[in-house]
Amino acid sequence: MTDDLAALDATAQADLVRRGQISPCELVDAAIARIERVNPQINAVIIPRFDAARREASAPLPDGPFRGVPFLLKDLDTFSANDPYHAGTRFLRDAKFVADHDSYLVQKFRAAGFVVVGKTNTPEFGLNVTTEPATYGASRNPWNTAHSTGGSSGGSAAAVAAGLVPAAHASDGGGSVRIPASECGLVGLKPSRGRVSLGPDYGEYWHGLVISHAVTRSVRDCAAILDAIAGPMSGDPYFAPPPTRSYASEAGTAPGRLRIGVLAHIPGSVAKLHSDCAAAVGNAATLLESLGHSVELAYPPALDEHEPTTQHFMTLITSWTAAGLDAWGEKLGRVLTAHDVEPATWTFAELGRAATAAQYLNAIDQLHAFTRRMADWWTGGFDLLVTPTLGEPPPKLGELVPPADNPLAGLARSLGLIPFTAQFNITGQPAMSLPLHWNAAGLPIGVQFIAAYGREDILLRIAAQLEAAQPWAHRRPSVHA
Protein backbone atom coordinates (compact mmCIF):
# COMPACT_ATOMS: atom_id res chain seq x y z
CA MET A 1 0.00 0.00 0.00
CA THR A 2 2.77 2.48 0.90
CA ASP A 3 4.48 2.15 -2.48
CA ASP A 4 1.14 2.41 -4.29
CA LEU A 5 0.34 5.77 -2.65
CA ALA A 6 2.88 7.60 -4.81
CA ALA A 7 0.72 6.80 -7.86
CA LEU A 8 -2.55 8.13 -6.39
CA ASP A 9 -3.88 11.64 -6.78
CA ALA A 10 -5.10 13.64 -3.79
CA THR A 11 -8.74 12.72 -4.36
CA ALA A 12 -7.91 9.00 -4.28
CA GLN A 13 -5.77 9.35 -1.16
CA ALA A 14 -8.54 11.26 0.62
CA ASP A 15 -11.00 8.56 -0.38
CA LEU A 16 -8.83 5.92 1.30
CA VAL A 17 -8.98 7.93 4.52
CA ARG A 18 -12.70 8.47 4.20
CA ARG A 19 -13.31 4.73 3.80
CA GLY A 20 -11.06 3.89 6.73
CA GLN A 21 -8.52 1.99 4.62
CA ILE A 22 -5.66 4.19 5.80
CA SER A 23 -5.17 6.82 8.48
CA PRO A 24 -3.89 10.39 8.03
CA CYS A 25 -0.83 9.43 10.08
CA GLU A 26 -0.04 6.60 7.67
CA LEU A 27 -0.47 8.88 4.66
CA VAL A 28 1.82 11.50 6.17
CA ASP A 29 4.45 8.99 7.28
CA ALA A 30 4.51 7.49 3.79
CA ALA A 31 4.95 10.94 2.20
CA ILE A 32 7.78 11.79 4.60
CA ALA A 33 9.49 8.51 3.74
CA ARG A 34 9.19 9.32 0.02
CA ILE A 35 10.63 12.80 0.53
CA GLU A 36 13.55 11.48 2.56
CA ARG A 37 14.29 8.86 -0.09
CA VAL A 38 13.77 10.81 -3.32
CA ASN A 39 14.21 14.50 -2.55
CA PRO A 40 18.04 14.36 -2.52
CA GLN A 41 17.85 13.62 -6.25
CA ILE A 42 15.68 16.63 -7.15
CA ASN A 43 16.07 19.21 -4.33
CA ALA A 44 12.38 20.12 -4.35
CA VAL A 45 11.64 20.27 -0.60
CA ILE A 46 13.91 22.74 1.20
CA ILE A 47 12.13 23.22 4.54
CA PRO A 48 10.75 20.01 6.08
CA ARG A 49 8.13 20.20 8.80
CA PHE A 50 7.91 16.49 9.48
CA ASP A 51 7.43 16.60 13.26
CA ALA A 52 4.70 19.24 13.00
CA ALA A 53 2.97 17.28 10.22
CA ARG A 54 2.96 14.12 12.31
CA ARG A 55 1.45 16.00 15.26
CA GLU A 56 -1.23 17.53 13.06
CA ALA A 57 -2.05 14.21 11.40
CA SER A 58 -2.48 12.52 14.78
CA ALA A 59 -4.85 15.24 16.04
CA PRO A 60 -8.44 15.65 14.87
CA LEU A 61 -8.36 17.13 11.37
CA PRO A 62 -11.02 19.23 9.64
CA ASP A 63 -13.46 17.05 7.75
CA GLY A 64 -12.60 18.65 4.44
CA PRO A 65 -12.38 17.04 1.00
CA PHE A 66 -8.67 16.25 1.47
CA ARG A 67 -8.59 15.16 5.10
CA GLY A 68 -5.20 13.67 5.92
CA VAL A 69 -3.63 14.17 2.48
CA PRO A 70 0.03 15.33 2.59
CA PHE A 71 0.72 18.64 0.90
CA LEU A 72 3.60 21.05 0.28
CA LEU A 73 3.66 24.85 0.40
CA LYS A 74 5.76 26.89 -1.98
CA ASP A 75 8.11 29.05 0.10
CA LEU A 76 6.77 32.25 -1.46
CA ASP A 77 3.66 34.45 -1.32
CA THR A 78 2.05 32.69 1.68
CA PHE A 79 2.91 32.38 5.36
CA SER A 80 2.36 29.39 7.63
CA ALA A 81 2.48 30.02 11.37
CA ASN A 82 5.68 28.99 13.16
CA ASP A 83 7.36 27.92 9.93
CA PRO A 84 10.40 29.50 8.26
CA TYR A 85 9.75 31.78 5.30
CA HIS A 86 12.72 32.57 3.08
CA ALA A 87 11.31 33.39 -0.39
CA GLY A 88 14.50 32.03 -1.94
CA THR A 89 16.64 34.65 -0.15
CA ARG A 90 19.80 34.30 1.86
CA PHE A 91 19.00 37.23 4.14
CA LEU A 92 15.74 35.70 5.43
CA ARG A 93 17.37 32.29 5.82
CA ASP A 94 20.30 33.75 7.76
CA ALA A 95 17.93 35.83 9.90
CA LYS A 96 16.04 32.60 10.71
CA PHE A 97 12.80 34.39 9.91
CA VAL A 98 9.68 32.53 11.06
CA ALA A 99 6.11 33.52 10.18
CA ASP A 100 3.78 34.28 13.10
CA HIS A 101 0.48 33.58 11.31
CA ASP A 102 -1.22 31.67 8.53
CA SER A 103 -2.15 33.44 5.32
CA TYR A 104 -5.82 33.07 4.43
CA LEU A 105 -4.82 30.65 1.69
CA VAL A 106 -2.98 28.42 4.15
CA GLN A 107 -5.99 28.54 6.46
CA LYS A 108 -8.09 27.26 3.56
CA PHE A 109 -5.62 24.51 2.69
CA ARG A 110 -5.75 23.37 6.32
CA ALA A 111 -9.56 23.60 6.42
CA ALA A 112 -9.66 21.33 3.36
CA GLY A 113 -7.85 18.73 5.47
CA PHE A 114 -4.40 18.95 3.89
CA VAL A 115 -1.43 18.25 6.15
CA VAL A 116 1.58 20.37 5.24
CA VAL A 117 4.74 18.24 5.33
CA GLY A 118 7.18 20.89 4.10
CA LYS A 119 7.95 23.87 1.89
CA THR A 120 9.36 23.89 -1.61
CA ASN A 121 12.20 25.58 -3.43
CA THR A 122 11.67 28.80 -5.38
CA PRO A 123 13.89 31.36 -7.12
CA GLU A 124 14.69 34.49 -5.14
CA PHE A 125 11.42 36.46 -4.80
CA GLY A 126 10.05 34.39 -7.69
CA LEU A 127 11.90 36.55 -10.19
CA ASN A 128 13.21 33.81 -12.48
CA VAL A 129 11.51 31.22 -14.65
CA THR A 130 13.86 28.51 -13.41
CA THR A 131 14.19 27.35 -9.81
CA GLU A 132 17.91 27.76 -9.21
CA PRO A 133 18.34 30.13 -6.24
CA ALA A 134 21.85 30.72 -4.92
CA THR A 135 20.50 30.16 -1.41
CA TYR A 136 19.22 26.61 -1.85
CA GLY A 137 20.59 25.44 -5.18
CA ALA A 138 18.76 24.11 -8.22
CA SER A 139 15.66 21.97 -8.21
CA ARG A 140 16.05 19.25 -10.81
CA ASN A 141 13.48 17.99 -13.26
CA PRO A 142 12.37 14.41 -12.45
CA TRP A 143 12.08 13.63 -16.17
CA ASN A 144 15.75 14.48 -16.70
CA THR A 145 17.72 15.89 -13.79
CA ALA A 146 19.99 17.89 -16.11
CA HIS A 147 17.00 20.10 -16.98
CA SER A 148 15.11 22.90 -15.26
CA THR A 149 11.83 22.39 -13.42
CA GLY A 150 10.66 25.84 -14.47
CA GLY A 151 9.84 28.62 -12.07
CA SER A 152 8.90 30.05 -9.87
CA SER A 153 6.88 27.07 -8.58
CA GLY A 154 9.56 24.65 -9.72
CA GLY A 155 10.11 22.97 -6.37
CA SER A 156 6.41 22.23 -6.01
CA ALA A 157 6.17 20.88 -9.56
CA ALA A 158 9.22 18.64 -9.16
CA ALA A 159 7.83 17.22 -5.91
CA VAL A 160 4.44 16.38 -7.43
CA ALA A 161 5.91 14.98 -10.64
CA ALA A 162 8.22 12.71 -8.62
CA GLY A 163 5.34 11.41 -6.50
CA LEU A 164 6.46 12.91 -3.20
CA VAL A 165 2.99 14.38 -2.66
CA PRO A 166 -0.08 14.33 -4.91
CA ALA A 167 -0.46 18.13 -5.06
CA ALA A 168 1.37 21.24 -3.93
CA HIS A 169 0.81 24.96 -3.61
CA ALA A 170 1.92 27.10 -6.57
CA SER A 171 1.60 30.77 -7.47
CA ASP A 172 1.74 32.64 -10.76
CA GLY A 173 2.75 36.23 -11.55
CA GLY A 174 3.97 35.74 -15.13
CA GLY A 175 3.49 32.02 -15.72
CA SER A 176 4.85 30.53 -12.50
CA VAL A 177 2.13 27.85 -12.21
CA ARG A 178 1.98 27.05 -15.92
CA ILE A 179 5.71 27.08 -16.71
CA PRO A 180 6.67 24.37 -14.16
CA ALA A 181 3.49 22.43 -14.92
CA SER A 182 4.57 22.31 -18.55
CA GLU A 183 8.17 21.40 -17.80
CA CYS A 184 7.26 18.70 -15.24
CA GLY A 185 4.24 17.15 -16.97
CA LEU A 186 1.48 18.36 -14.63
CA VAL A 187 -1.86 20.14 -14.60
CA GLY A 188 -1.40 23.82 -13.75
CA LEU A 189 -4.28 26.30 -13.59
CA LYS A 190 -3.77 30.01 -13.00
CA PRO A 191 -7.19 31.17 -11.76
CA SER A 192 -8.86 34.46 -12.62
CA ARG A 193 -7.62 37.57 -10.87
CA GLY A 194 -9.31 37.90 -7.50
CA ARG A 195 -10.42 34.26 -7.38
CA VAL A 196 -8.10 33.41 -4.46
CA SER A 197 -7.40 35.84 -1.62
CA LEU A 198 -3.85 37.05 -0.95
CA GLY A 199 -4.83 38.30 2.49
CA PRO A 200 -4.34 39.27 5.16
CA ASP A 201 -0.85 40.39 4.12
CA TYR A 202 -1.67 41.66 0.64
CA GLY A 203 -4.72 43.01 -1.12
CA GLU A 204 -2.95 42.33 -4.37
CA TYR A 205 0.64 41.61 -5.39
CA TRP A 206 2.48 42.89 -8.46
CA HIS A 207 -0.62 45.05 -8.97
CA GLY A 208 -2.90 42.07 -9.55
CA LEU A 209 -0.54 39.95 -11.64
CA VAL A 210 -0.04 37.32 -8.90
CA ILE A 211 -2.55 34.60 -8.00
CA SER A 212 -2.14 31.32 -6.11
CA HIS A 213 -3.46 27.82 -6.69
CA ALA A 214 -1.70 24.43 -6.98
CA VAL A 215 0.00 22.00 -9.34
CA THR A 216 -1.64 18.58 -9.57
CA ARG A 217 -1.55 15.34 -11.51
CA SER A 218 -5.28 15.20 -12.24
CA VAL A 219 -7.92 17.63 -13.40
CA ARG A 220 -10.29 16.53 -10.64
CA ASP A 221 -7.72 17.50 -8.00
CA CYS A 222 -7.19 20.86 -9.71
CA ALA A 223 -10.94 21.54 -9.62
CA ALA A 224 -11.56 20.36 -6.07
CA ILE A 225 -8.63 22.35 -4.68
CA LEU A 226 -9.97 25.46 -6.40
CA ASP A 227 -13.33 24.84 -4.73
CA ALA A 228 -11.55 24.69 -1.38
CA ILE A 229 -9.58 27.93 -1.72
CA ALA A 230 -11.69 30.18 -3.95
CA GLY A 231 -13.76 33.06 -2.68
CA PRO A 232 -13.24 36.49 -1.17
CA MET A 233 -12.09 37.20 2.36
CA SER A 234 -12.84 40.22 4.49
CA GLY A 235 -11.05 43.30 3.23
CA ASP A 236 -10.10 42.01 -0.21
CA PRO A 237 -10.02 44.97 -2.64
CA TYR A 238 -11.84 43.04 -5.37
CA PHE A 239 -12.83 39.48 -6.19
CA ALA A 240 -13.79 37.37 -9.18
CA PRO A 241 -17.47 36.65 -9.90
CA PRO A 242 -18.58 33.53 -8.01
CA PRO A 243 -19.14 30.34 -9.98
CA THR A 244 -22.67 29.09 -10.55
CA ARG A 245 -21.75 25.66 -9.16
CA SER A 246 -18.74 23.77 -7.87
CA TYR A 247 -15.63 23.46 -9.98
CA ALA A 248 -15.52 19.75 -9.16
CA SER A 249 -18.87 19.33 -10.89
CA GLU A 250 -17.59 21.30 -13.90
CA ALA A 251 -14.75 18.81 -14.31
CA GLY A 252 -17.38 16.11 -14.80
CA THR A 253 -19.49 18.07 -17.28
CA ALA A 254 -19.27 17.76 -21.06
CA PRO A 255 -18.03 21.05 -22.55
CA GLY A 256 -20.35 21.01 -25.56
CA ARG A 257 -19.09 22.17 -28.93
CA LEU A 258 -16.64 25.04 -28.42
CA ARG A 259 -15.23 27.58 -30.82
CA ILE A 260 -11.48 27.45 -30.29
CA GLY A 261 -8.73 29.61 -31.71
CA VAL A 262 -5.20 28.26 -32.03
CA LEU A 263 -1.99 30.28 -31.92
CA ALA A 264 0.79 28.14 -33.39
CA HIS A 265 3.63 30.66 -33.56
CA ILE A 266 5.29 33.11 -31.20
CA PRO A 267 3.27 36.35 -31.13
CA GLY A 268 4.74 39.03 -33.33
CA SER A 269 6.99 36.39 -34.87
CA VAL A 270 9.90 37.83 -32.87
CA ALA A 271 11.35 34.32 -32.47
CA LYS A 272 10.79 30.91 -33.99
CA LEU A 273 8.66 28.43 -32.07
CA HIS A 274 10.53 25.23 -31.27
CA SER A 275 9.34 22.28 -33.33
CA ASP A 276 8.47 20.27 -30.20
CA CYS A 277 6.12 23.01 -29.02
CA ALA A 278 4.64 23.40 -32.50
CA ALA A 279 3.98 19.66 -32.56
CA ALA A 280 2.34 19.82 -29.12
CA VAL A 281 -0.14 22.52 -30.08
CA GLY A 282 -0.75 20.96 -33.50
CA ASN A 283 -1.58 17.59 -31.97
CA ALA A 284 -3.83 19.28 -29.44
CA ALA A 285 -5.73 21.06 -32.22
CA THR A 286 -6.21 17.75 -34.05
CA LEU A 287 -7.45 16.10 -30.86
CA LEU A 288 -9.88 18.94 -30.20
CA GLU A 289 -11.28 18.64 -33.73
CA SER A 290 -11.72 14.89 -33.26
CA LEU A 291 -13.76 15.65 -30.14
CA GLY A 292 -16.18 17.76 -32.18
CA HIS A 293 -14.95 21.28 -31.48
CA SER A 294 -14.67 24.05 -34.06
CA VAL A 295 -10.95 24.78 -34.33
CA GLU A 296 -9.32 27.51 -36.41
CA LEU A 297 -6.03 29.40 -36.60
CA ALA A 298 -7.04 32.59 -34.84
CA TYR A 299 -5.91 34.64 -31.87
CA PRO A 300 -6.33 38.12 -30.35
CA PRO A 301 -4.42 40.67 -32.48
CA ALA A 302 -3.33 42.38 -29.27
CA LEU A 303 -0.99 39.45 -28.60
CA ASP A 304 1.29 40.80 -31.31
CA GLU A 305 1.92 43.90 -29.19
CA HIS A 306 5.11 43.72 -27.16
CA GLU A 307 5.10 46.85 -25.02
CA PRO A 308 2.52 45.54 -22.50
CA THR A 309 4.48 42.37 -21.80
CA THR A 310 7.90 43.98 -21.75
CA GLN A 311 8.33 47.60 -20.70
CA HIS A 312 5.08 48.12 -18.76
CA PHE A 313 5.04 44.64 -17.25
CA MET A 314 8.62 45.10 -16.09
CA THR A 315 7.84 48.52 -14.62
CA LEU A 316 5.37 46.84 -12.28
CA ILE A 317 7.64 43.96 -11.31
CA THR A 318 10.75 46.05 -10.73
CA SER A 319 8.83 48.64 -8.71
CA TRP A 320 7.35 45.94 -6.49
CA THR A 321 10.78 44.36 -6.09
CA ALA A 322 12.17 47.65 -4.81
CA ALA A 323 9.23 48.09 -2.46
CA GLY A 324 9.56 44.49 -1.27
CA LEU A 325 13.21 44.92 -0.32
CA ASP A 326 12.36 48.11 1.56
CA ALA A 327 9.53 46.36 3.42
CA TRP A 328 11.69 43.40 4.41
CA GLY A 329 14.42 45.76 5.56
CA GLU A 330 11.95 47.50 7.84
CA LYS A 331 10.75 44.17 9.20
CA LEU A 332 14.30 43.05 9.94
CA GLY A 333 15.37 46.43 11.30
CA ARG A 334 18.15 47.15 8.82
CA VAL A 335 18.67 48.44 5.29
CA LEU A 336 19.14 45.67 2.76
CA THR A 337 22.01 46.09 0.31
CA ALA A 338 23.28 44.49 -2.88
CA HIS A 339 25.22 42.00 -0.75
CA ASP A 340 21.97 40.56 0.64
CA VAL A 341 20.46 39.41 -2.66
CA GLU A 342 21.39 37.99 -6.03
CA PRO A 343 22.69 40.49 -8.63
CA ALA A 344 19.56 40.14 -10.78
CA THR A 345 17.28 40.90 -7.83
CA TRP A 346 19.28 44.00 -6.94
CA THR A 347 19.23 45.16 -10.58
CA PHE A 348 15.46 44.73 -10.67
CA ALA A 349 15.16 46.80 -7.49
CA GLU A 350 17.40 49.53 -8.87
CA LEU A 351 15.28 49.71 -12.02
CA GLY A 352 12.20 49.93 -9.85
CA ARG A 353 13.67 52.77 -7.79
CA ALA A 354 14.43 54.65 -10.99
CA ALA A 355 10.82 54.50 -12.17
CA THR A 356 8.74 57.54 -11.28
CA ALA A 357 5.23 57.42 -9.86
CA ALA A 358 3.98 58.86 -13.15
CA GLN A 359 5.69 56.07 -15.10
CA TYR A 360 4.21 53.46 -12.78
CA LEU A 361 0.69 54.84 -13.20
CA ASN A 362 1.15 55.08 -16.96
CA ALA A 363 2.22 51.42 -17.03
CA ILE A 364 -0.99 50.48 -15.23
CA ASP A 365 -3.08 52.48 -17.68
CA GLN A 366 -1.34 50.84 -20.63
CA LEU A 367 -1.85 47.35 -19.21
CA HIS A 368 -5.53 48.07 -18.60
CA ALA A 369 -5.93 49.21 -22.19
CA PHE A 370 -4.18 46.07 -23.42
CA THR A 371 -6.59 43.99 -21.32
CA ARG A 372 -9.60 45.57 -23.03
CA ARG A 373 -8.15 44.91 -26.47
CA MET A 374 -7.54 41.29 -25.50
CA ALA A 375 -11.03 40.80 -24.05
CA ASP A 376 -12.64 41.87 -27.33
CA TRP A 377 -11.56 38.59 -28.93
CA TRP A 378 -13.45 36.44 -26.42
CA THR A 379 -16.57 38.61 -26.53
CA GLY A 380 -16.39 38.32 -30.32
CA GLY A 381 -17.42 34.67 -30.26
CA PHE A 382 -14.48 32.51 -29.22
CA ASP A 383 -14.67 30.25 -26.18
CA LEU A 384 -11.00 29.29 -25.86
CA LEU A 385 -7.55 30.15 -27.09
CA VAL A 386 -4.98 27.36 -27.34
CA THR A 387 -1.24 28.03 -27.43
CA PRO A 388 1.92 26.19 -26.52
CA THR A 389 2.60 26.87 -22.85
CA LEU A 390 6.26 27.60 -23.64
CA GLY A 391 8.28 28.49 -26.68
CA GLU A 392 10.76 25.64 -26.23
CA PRO A 393 11.27 22.44 -24.19
CA PRO A 394 12.61 22.57 -20.62
CA PRO A 395 16.05 24.19 -20.81
CA LYS A 396 19.10 22.72 -19.17
CA LEU A 397 20.05 23.87 -15.70
CA GLY A 398 22.27 26.91 -15.75
CA GLU A 399 20.99 28.37 -19.01
CA LEU A 400 18.73 30.91 -17.29
CA VAL A 401 21.02 31.85 -14.39
CA PRO A 402 22.68 35.18 -15.26
CA PRO A 403 26.35 35.84 -14.55
CA ALA A 404 27.06 38.42 -11.86
CA ASP A 405 28.49 40.86 -14.42
CA ASN A 406 25.39 40.66 -16.64
CA PRO A 407 22.44 40.29 -14.24
CA LEU A 408 19.77 40.83 -16.90
CA ALA A 409 21.06 38.08 -19.18
CA GLY A 410 18.64 35.57 -17.66
CA LEU A 411 15.72 37.85 -18.41
CA ALA A 412 16.83 38.26 -22.02
CA ARG A 413 17.25 34.52 -22.40
CA SER A 414 13.82 33.80 -20.90
CA LEU A 415 11.89 35.90 -23.40
CA GLY A 416 12.01 33.15 -26.02
CA LEU A 417 10.99 30.56 -23.44
CA ILE A 418 7.88 32.32 -22.10
CA PRO A 419 6.21 34.26 -24.94
CA PHE A 420 2.70 32.97 -24.10
CA THR A 421 2.14 33.26 -20.34
CA ALA A 422 2.56 36.75 -18.87
CA GLN A 423 -0.11 38.27 -21.11
CA PHE A 424 -2.79 36.46 -19.11
CA ASN A 425 -1.44 37.69 -15.80
CA ILE A 426 -1.89 41.16 -17.24
CA THR A 427 -5.48 40.47 -18.34
CA GLY A 428 -6.32 38.42 -15.25
CA GLN A 429 -7.85 35.64 -17.35
CA PRO A 430 -7.75 32.00 -16.22
CA ALA A 431 -5.13 30.00 -18.10
CA MET A 432 -4.21 26.34 -17.79
CA SER A 433 -1.32 24.14 -18.90
CA LEU A 434 -2.08 20.50 -19.64
CA PRO A 435 0.48 17.69 -20.14
CA LEU A 436 -0.55 16.62 -23.62
CA HIS A 437 2.82 16.01 -25.28
CA TRP A 438 6.27 14.56 -24.64
CA ASN A 439 9.14 15.08 -27.05
CA ALA A 440 11.54 12.45 -28.40
CA ALA A 441 13.89 13.10 -25.48
CA GLY A 442 11.12 12.19 -23.02
CA LEU A 443 10.59 15.75 -21.75
CA PRO A 444 7.04 17.03 -21.19
CA ILE A 445 5.70 19.81 -23.40
CA GLY A 446 2.59 21.55 -22.08
CA VAL A 447 -0.29 23.04 -24.04
CA GLN A 448 -1.99 26.18 -22.70
CA PHE A 449 -5.74 26.88 -22.70
CA ILE A 450 -7.13 30.35 -21.98
CA ALA A 451 -10.75 31.30 -21.31
CA ALA A 452 -12.50 34.62 -20.78
CA TYR A 453 -12.21 36.26 -17.37
CA GLY A 454 -14.07 34.30 -14.69
CA ARG A 455 -14.59 31.21 -16.87
CA GLU A 456 -12.55 28.54 -15.12
CA ASP A 457 -15.59 26.33 -15.66
CA ILE A 458 -14.89 26.07 -19.40
CA LEU A 459 -11.21 25.30 -18.79
CA LEU A 460 -12.02 22.50 -16.36
CA ARG A 461 -14.62 20.97 -18.67
CA ILE A 462 -12.27 20.86 -21.67
CA ALA A 463 -9.36 19.70 -19.50
CA ALA A 464 -11.35 16.76 -18.17
CA GLN A 465 -12.46 15.85 -21.68
CA LEU A 466 -8.87 15.90 -22.92
CA GLU A 467 -7.64 13.93 -19.91
CA ALA A 468 -10.17 11.21 -20.71
CA ALA A 469 -9.33 11.22 -24.42
CA GLN A 470 -5.56 11.25 -24.00
CA PRO A 471 -4.68 10.15 -20.43
CA TRP A 472 -1.37 11.10 -18.87
CA ALA A 473 -1.64 9.52 -15.40
CA HIS A 474 0.27 6.41 -16.45
CA ARG A 475 3.40 8.36 -17.38
CA ARG A 476 6.26 8.29 -14.85
CA PRO A 477 9.48 10.31 -14.88
CA SER A 478 12.82 8.62 -14.40
CA VAL A 479 12.98 9.93 -10.82
CA HIS A 480 9.79 8.80 -9.09
CA ALA A 481 8.87 7.52 -5.65
Summary of the structure (lengths in Angstrom):
residues: 481
radius of gyration: 20.6
end to end distance: 12.9
largest distance: 61.0
contacts: 1840
relative contact order: 0.14
helix: 42%
strand: 14%
